[in-house]
């Protein structure tokens, strides 16, 4: 019983950490996009 609740809680924690990580990556990605757009140079070149 305890084990089941514990693993679920652990999964929730990991999921939240994962979401936080995605948020950080997204912010970093937007910073890069802004820099690229500011220079007004296409990514392909």
ABEGO torsion letter per residue (X at the ends): XAAAAAAAAAAAAAAAAAAAAAAAAAAAAAAAAAAAAAAGBBAAX
